[in-house]
Amino acid sequence: MSPSPPEWPVTLLNPDLVVRVGRSMPALSPEIEARVMSHWDAALAEYPNLYNGRVFCADVIGPDIINGHWSEYRRVLAQMREPDLYGPQMLRPLAVVGLLRTRDGIVIGQRSEHSIYLPGYWQGAPAGNVESREGEAEINLAAQLLAECHEELGLTDTDCQVGACLLACEHPQTHIVDVGMDIAITVDFETLQERCHRLGNAEYQALRLIQPDTQLPARLVPTLFAMLEQNR
């Protein structure tokens, strides 16, 4: 995949966006179920630690509200490997992505070369699927982003202040929808790097500080490009 910013549709979001469950998870036909399991088994052989958690998928995206349903990660992964698997009933899994501000500037992360999705690309940090093991009827995006801060960067809730939702940006092949969100942290870049190395989950192989005169790296996830453009 070689995304470029114009290829990814962007929806500007209102700061008080609401995300709600509007329907239950649909059943799969036996044929589609077999294909999903085939992709899942192949992925487990390569990544034994994969977990089939519940992932929120958007059905309708608007500036004020996103309606959708809970699905399974194995269904999402199967679509990543076979984009036309579900035909017009495609899944649009939701992810949160931070525009992370420190006192020094904006921090971005380079995804591990071992990542299933966009390995080696630079993105807003932290980032991750909107997921749950409970039965939420309404999704708290700020809590989702804080969880990613802890898992990926080794930050605590008291280190972070989640701000407004900024935009939604959809990958045209996998249909993953990133919800970009403002987030400020109290630690400086050097401390963040140390925390990430010591306590993070190795999601990022590098962090980089972006300041007004910094040249952006190549292989930039378009969601990050769109957030930085909006931040100008």
Order of alpha helices (4+ residues) and beta strands (2+ residues): beta-beta-alpha-beta-beta-alpha-beta-beta-beta-beta-beta-beta-alpha-beta-beta-alpha-beta-alpha
